[in-house]
Amino acid sequence: MITVLKSVRLSDWKFLAVQLLFLTTFGLAALAKFQTPLMPDSFVEQFRHTWMVNLPGGLFTPYYLIALGETALFFVFLISLVRFEFASGRTKTFLKYGLILSLFIFVILAYGLRLTSQFQGTANAFFYFGTTLLSLWIVEKEEGKAPPLPR
């Protein structure tokens, strides 16, 4: 562990910041969803007039699928952190998988917000998606796998 930390360059700390940001984003979101035994009334009210109430299990299904996705992403980013993937020369496999899966969570959240005409929230989800995509590009660029930006 100490050997790995000695190899960390100043430019590597951006990856640690990304890991910590996504850990807190998905960790706190998942924790909030599992702290109460029932879905929040606000979620039920938001989606009660949508096609999603007709899903098997009603609104329970999308709510807890999102919660499970957020929980899984918390652990993916935690594994990335424990593996010191932020350090130079370390493969960033879990960091990349976490970022890619995050894109899909943000698509799901954006769809739900758009479905219920919450346009400001949809715009925020687009921002989350875009910054996640940028983070993924930076990780892949650092590994030499991303194409250069057009000039």
Secondary structure as a PSIPRED ss2 file (coil, helix, strand):
# PSIPRED VFORMAT (PSIPRED V4.0)

   1 M C   1.000  0.000  0.000
   2 I H   0.000  1.000  0.000
   3 T H   0.000  1.000  0.000
   4 V H   0.000  1.000  0.000
   5 L H   0.000  1.000  0.000
   6 K H   0.000  1.000  0.000
   7 S C   1.000  0.000  0.000
   8 V C   1.000  0.000  0.000
   9 R C   1.000  0.000  0.000
  10 L H   0.000  1.000  0.000
  11 S H   0.000  1.000  0.000
  12 D H   0.000  1.000  0.000
  13 W H   0.000  1.000  0.000
  14 K H   0.000  1.000  0.000
  15 F H   0.000  1.000  0.000
  16 L H   0.000  1.000  0.000
  17 A H   0.000  1.000  0.000
  18 V H   0.000  1.000  0.000
  19 Q H   0.000  1.000  0.000
  20 L H   0.000  1.000  0.000
  21 L H   0.000  1.000  0.000
  22 F H   0.000  1.000  0.000
  23 L H   0.000  1.000  0.000
  24 T H   0.000  1.000  0.000
  25 T H   0.000  1.000  0.000
  26 F H   0.000  1.000  0.000
  27 G H   0.000  1.000  0.000
  28 L H   0.000  1.000  0.000
  29 A H   0.000  1.000  0.000
  30 A H   0.000  1.000  0.000
  31 L H   0.000  1.000  0.000
  32 A H   0.000  1.000  0.000
  33 K H   0.000  1.000  0.000
  34 F H   0.000  1.000  0.000
  35 Q C   1.000  0.000  0.000
  36 T C   1.000  0.000  0.000
  37 P C   1.000  0.000  0.000
  38 L C   1.000  0.000  0.000
  39 M C   1.000  0.000  0.000
  40 P C   1.000  0.000  0.000
  41 D H   0.000  1.000  0.000
  42 S H   0.000  1.000  0.000
  43 F H   0.000  1.000  0.000
  44 V H   0.000  1.000  0.000
  45 E H   0.000  1.000  0.000
  46 Q H   0.000  1.000  0.000
  47 F H   0.000  1.000  0.000
  48 R C   1.000  0.000  0.000
  49 H C   1.000  0.000  0.000
  50 T C   1.000  0.000  0.000
  51 W H   0.000  1.000  0.000
  52 M H   0.000  1.000  0.000
  53 V H   0.000  1.000  0.000
  54 N H   0.000  1.000  0.000
  55 L C   1.000  0.000  0.000
  56 P C   1.000  0.000  0.000
  57 G C   1.000  0.000  0.000
  58 G C   1.000  0.000  0.000
  59 L C   1.000  0.000  0.000
  60 F H   0.000  1.000  0.000
  61 T H   0.000  1.000  0.000
  62 P H   0.000  1.000  0.000
  63 Y H   0.000  1.000  0.000
  64 Y H   0.000  1.000  0.000
  65 L H   0.000  1.000  0.000
  66 I H   0.000  1.000  0.000
  67 A H   0.000  1.000  0.000
  68 L H   0.000  1.000  0.000
  69 G H   0.000  1.000  0.000
  70 E H   0.000  1.000  0.000
  71 T H   0.000  1.000  0.000
  72 A H   0.000  1.000  0.000
  73 L H   0.000  1.000  0.000
  74 F H   0.000  1.000  0.000
  75 F H   0.000  1.000  0.000
  76 V H   0.000  1.000  0.000
  77 F H   0.000  1.000  0.000
  78 L H   0.000  1.000  0.000
  79 I H   0.000  1.000  0.000
  80 S H   0.000  1.000  0.000
  81 L H   0.000  1.000  0.000
  82 V H   0.000  1.000  0.000
  83 R C   1.000  0.000  0.000
  84 F C   1.000  0.000  0.000
  85 E C   1.000  0.000  0.000
  86 F C   1.000  0.000  0.000
  87 A C   1.000  0.000  0.000
  88 S C   1.000  0.000  0.000
  89 G C   1.000  0.000  0.000
  90 R C   1.000  0.000  0.000
  91 T C   1.000  0.000  0.000
  92 K C   1.000  0.000  0.000
  93 T H   0.000  1.000  0.000
  94 F H   0.000  1.000  0.000
  95 L H   0.000  1.000  0.000
  96 K H   0.000  1.000  0.000
  97 Y H   0.000  1.000  0.000
  98 G H   0.000  1.000  0.000
  99 L H   0.000  1.000  0.000
 100 I H   0.000  1.000  0.000
 101 L H   0.000  1.000  0.000
 102 S H   0.000  1.000  0.000
 103 L H   0.000  1.000  0.000
 104 F H   0.000  1.000  0.000
 105 I H   0.000  1.000  0.000
 106 F H   0.000  1.000  0.000
 107 V H   0.000  1.000  0.000
 108 I H   0.000  1.000  0.000
 109 L H   0.000  1.000  0.000
 110 A H   0.000  1.000  0.000
 111 Y H   0.000  1.000  0.000
 112 G H   0.000  1.000  0.000
 113 L H   0.000  1.000  0.000
 114 R H   0.000  1.000  0.000
 115 L H   0.000  1.000  0.000
 116 T C   1.000  0.000  0.000
 117 S C   1.000  0.000  0.000
 118 Q C   1.000  0.000  0.000
 119 F H   0.000  1.000  0.000
 120 Q H   0.000  1.000  0.000
 121 G H   0.000  1.000  0.000
 122 T H   0.000  1.000  0.000
 123 A H   0.000  1.000  0.000
 124 N H   0.000  1.000  0.000
 125 A H   0.000  1.000  0.000
 126 F H   0.000  1.000  0.000
 127 F H   0.000  1.000  0.000
 128 Y H   0.000  1.000  0.000
 129 F H   0.000  1.000  0.000
 130 G H   0.000  1.000  0.000
 131 T H   0.000  1.000  0.000
 132 T H   0.000  1.000  0.000
 133 L H   0.000  1.000  0.000
 134 L H   0.000  1.000  0.000
 135 S H   0.000  1.000  0.000
 136 L H   0.000  1.000  0.000
 137 W H   0.000  1.000  0.000
 138 I H   0.000  1.000  0.000
 139 V H   0.000  1.000  0.000
 140 E H   0.000  1.000  0.000
 141 K H   0.000  1.000  0.000
 142 E H   0.000  1.000  0.000
 143 E C   1.000  0.000  0.000
 144 G C   1.000  0.000  0.000
 145 K C   1.000  0.000  0.000
 146 A C   1.000  0.000  0.000
 147 P C   1.000  0.000  0.000
 148 P C   1.000  0.000  0.000
 149 L C   1.000  0.000  0.000
 150 P C   1.000  0.000  0.000
 151 R C   1.000  0.000  0.000
